[in-house]
Amino acid sequence: MRSTTRGRPRGRLRVPVAAWRWAAGTGLVPPADAGPGRWARAAVEAADPEAVRAALRGPMGAGVAADWLTEALGGRCGAGRG
């Protein structure tokens, strides 16, 4: 099995590192299968770059980011918010 390093998935797909990390964290792309932070080349090539980019919508405010994190992590995030 041929693997790729941390920088390769996002470079090969031409997606921002934040989008790749978000996609990996939310299950849009499979978890690293070739060691910590490493994906097999086949897994990277099977990923849909448009879906990875779309998973992380453009710039957002701190409140929206806190809401996303709260939803993703299933807990409360931030002081003084809901």
C-alpha positions as CSV (number, residue, x, y, z in Angstrom):
1,M,0.0,0.0,0.0
2,R,1.4,3.3,-1.0
3,S,0.9,6.1,1.5
4,T,1.1,9.9,1.4
5,T,2.3,12.4,3.9
6,R,0.3,15.0,5.8
7,G,0.8,17.7,3.1
8,R,0.0,15.5,0.1
9,P,-3.8,15.0,0.4
10,R,-4.5,18.7,0.4
11,G,-1.8,19.4,-2.3
12,R,-3.0,16.6,-4.6
13,L,-6.6,17.7,-4.3
14,R,-5.7,21.5,-4.3
15,V,-7.8,22.2,-1.2
16,P,-6.9,24.4,1.8
17,V,-5.4,22.5,4.8
18,A,-8.3,23.7,7.0
19,A,-10.8,22.2,4.6
20,W,-9.0,18.9,4.5
21,R,-8.7,18.8,8.3
22,W,-12.4,19.6,8.7
23,A,-13.4,17.0,6.1
24,A,-11.3,14.4,7.9
25,G,-12.7,15.4,11.3
26,T,-16.3,15.2,10.2
27,G,-16.0,11.9,8.4
28,L,-16.3,13.3,4.9
29,V,-13.0,11.6,4.0
30,P,-11.9,8.4,5.7
31,P,-9.7,8.5,8.7
32,A,-6.0,8.3,8.2
33,D,-5.2,4.7,7.3
34,A,-1.5,4.8,6.8
35,G,-0.4,6.0,10.2
36,P,-1.1,9.2,12.2
37,G,-2.0,12.0,9.8
38,R,-1.3,9.8,6.7
39,W,-3.7,8.5,4.1
40,A,-3.2,5.8,1.4
41,R,-2.9,7.3,-2.1
42,A,-6.1,5.5,-3.1
43,A,-8.1,7.1,-0.3
44,V,-6.8,10.6,-1.3
45,E,-7.6,10.0,-5.0
46,A,-11.1,8.8,-4.1
47,A,-11.9,12.0,-2.2
48,D,-14.1,14.5,-3.9
49,P,-12.2,17.9,-3.9
50,E,-15.4,19.9,-4.4
51,A,-17.1,18.2,-1.4
52,V,-14.0,18.8,0.7
53,R,-14.0,22.5,-0.2
54,A,-17.8,22.8,0.3
55,A,-17.5,21.2,3.8
56,L,-15.7,24.2,5.1
57,R,-17.7,27.3,4.1
58,G,-15.7,30.5,3.7
59,P,-14.7,32.9,6.4
60,M,-16.9,33.0,9.4
61,G,-17.3,34.9,12.6
62,A,-16.3,33.6,16.1
63,G,-20.0,32.9,17.0
64,V,-20.6,30.8,13.9
65,A,-17.4,28.9,14.5
66,A,-18.4,28.3,18.1
67,D,-21.8,27.0,17.0
68,W,-20.1,24.6,14.5
69,L,-17.7,23.3,17.1
70,T,-20.5,22.9,19.6
71,E,-22.5,20.8,17.1
72,A,-19.5,18.8,15.9
73,L,-18.3,18.1,19.4
74,G,-21.7,17.7,21.0
75,G,-21.0,20.1,23.9
76,R,-21.0,23.7,24.9
77,C,-18.4,26.0,23.4
78,G,-17.5,29.6,24.4
79,A,-18.3,31.8,27.3
80,G,-21.6,33.6,27.4
81,R,-23.2,31.8,24.5
82,G,-26.4,29.9,24.8
